[in-house]
Amino acid sequence: MNFVSTRRLVKPLTASEAILKGLADDGGLYVPEEFPSLAHLNINNISNYPEMAFEVLAPFFDKDKFLKTDDVAEICMDAFNFPVPLVQNNGKETTLELFHGPTAAFKDFGARFLASTMEKLIEKQNRKLTILVATSGDTGGAVAAAFHGKKGINVKVLYPKGRVSQRQQKQLTVWGDNISAYEVDGTFDDCQKMVKDAFMDKELSEKWGLSSANSINLGRLLPQSVYYVYSSYLYKQLYGENPNFIIPSGNVGNSCGAYWAFTMGSPIESISLAVNANRTIPDYIESGKYEPRQSIATLANAMDVGAPSNMERLFDLYSDIDVFRDFVKSWSVDDETIKRTIKETYDMEKYIICPHTACAERVRKDHFEGKPSIVVSTAHPAKFETIVEPLIKTTVEVPENLKVLLNKESNFISVGTDYHDIF
């Protein structure tokens, strides 16, 4: 299978080539030339999540130049070694908990798959890589954890000063060795622009062997489609209906994974994007005019994105505004409503959620109450204890894997918004 740039100005690449490339030379994002069908899946014969991941992802690596079937199976077994529970909340209302990986956030799925894939690829090609990653909170920690100690790979993590939680910053800055953390005096959008500008600097990109671990990288997005396939089929088995997904959305990579799963044939009724006060997507749906903008700081900080990179992939799927409106629904949730929803959910269900999950839970309560639904829970609430604990008036238990990181010493470099500052 080949992958093309969303801008269609460069030649198609295989999956492994596109993963190593990160961003296409024309500035576009890689998407499949065509999507494989899930008709081959025999759900009753699939015994665990890594096996499901292999069945979903193997067709994308068909006739790949470097990764064979056995390689993909090995990568899936290595990357997905933690639980993926679908929790019943009330009737047919469920929550997909994606925070049981090493850094307690959904980013672990994509980051671990990408790290294992890249390590295997550069070993086969006898080369080295420098990974650039911009983070609004959880991506950097997941990438740092996944790539720490990987042979032949150095990682530079950029995060916005004062716009990540203390525990998120810990996860970004405790690694050392082949991981370097940079505190950028700007917004997430500034961090993201630094990464893109570095990639577009051809001389620098070739000298350092640059690649990306953001959701613009195909190797991050492909595995994110798997848990939508997995949970939609599981939901269908349990309740006999197709679920409505409600997804906390920032840079739109996670949401795009859901649309790719839907395009492949997953039993999904609808997909809705819950955003915070950064209203770029719902404003586009309302007006028909796409206007990226500076991000606004909110309690759901990992979603503070005013210019979502992966919108380019959604536009590639649904280029006409009327078609886009048919498939993409989006609502905005402000900080006060996030607080109210965290408290209300705990008071009514004794279920603790993070600010990002609260955005999705609010959309469910307002638009999908009583309907077959899956809210995607993207981060463990213990990562946002300063927000959550005062609202629910109890302590959020810290997962063991997070405790280990919080006890380590931080180390980072403060920089401006010029990408030359990190080289």
C-alpha positions, 0 to 999 in steps of 0.5 A: 500500500502507498501513502500520498501527501494531502497536497498531492505534490510529491510522489507516493511512499510506502508506510515505512518511508512515510513514517520516517519522513514525518512531514511530506516535502510539500508540507502536506500530511501522509494519507492512504491512497485507499483504505483497506476494508475490515471485512476480513476481521473475524472478531470471535477469533481475536483474543486480545488487543495486540492481535486486533492491532495487528489485524487492523494495521497489517494491510497498511504495510502490505508490500512494504519495502522494509517492514514485513508481516512478522515485524508488524506483529512484533511491534504490536506485541511490544507496543500494546502491553497494557489494558484498554477497558470499556467502562459502563457508566449508565445504561448504554453510556460507556467510557473508553479508558485510554490512560492505562499506558506508561504515561497515563494518557492516550498518546502512549498508543501512538508513541509506543507503536512509532518508537518500536517501528522507527527503531526497527526501521533505522536498524534495518537501514543503518541510519540515525534519526532526530525526532522533533515533537511539539506538545501541548501536554501529553504527547511529549511525555508519551514520546519521551517515555516511548523513545527513551533508550531507543538505539540511534534515535535522539528526541527534542521535545518542545512544550509551551512555558506555563501551559502544561500542568506540573505533573505533565512537565515532570513527564516531559523533563525527567528522562535525559540520555537521548531525550532533550526537553525545551521550554518554549516562551510561547504557545503550543502553536509556536512550538508546532510552527518551530517543528514545521519550520525546522522540517522545511529547512532542507539543509538542517533537516538532512544534517540532523536526519529529522523526523516527527513524532507528533500526530502529523506522523503517520506512525502515530495516527495509524495505531490510534485508529485501532482502539476505535475499531476495537471498542466499536466492535466490542460495543456492538457485541455488548449492546447490539448497536453502533456507538456514537463516539464523543472525542476530546479534540485538540490537534485532531489526530485522535479524532482523525483515527476515529474517522479512518476507522469509520472509513474502513468499516467499523460499526460506528454511528457517529463521531463528535469532536468536543473542544474547549474554548478553542472554537476553530472547528465548531466555528468552521462548521457553523460558518463554512470558513476555516480560520486558524487562530492563536490558541487560548489557554484553558483547563483542558490544556492538551486541547489548547490548539487554535490551528489543528494540524490534522484538519488537513487530513479531515479536509482530505476525507471531506473536502466539501463543507456540506459533506464535512457537516454531515460527518463531523459534529463539534461542540465547545465547552468552556472552563466553568462548564468543565469544572461543573461537569467534573463535579457533577460526574463524580457526584452522580456516578462516583467516576473521576474524569480529567478536564479533557474527558469532561469536555466530551462528557459534557457533550454526551450529557447535552446531546447524547444522553441515554443514547448508545455512546462511547466517551473517549477518556484521554488522560488519567485525572491524577495528572490534573490533581490541582484542578480535579481534587478541589472540585470533587473534594477527595484525593485522586489516587496516582497510578504507580507508573506516574509515581515513579516519574514524579520522584525523578529530577527535572532537566530542561532548556528555556528557549524562544520561538526560533527553531534554530535555538534547539540545534 
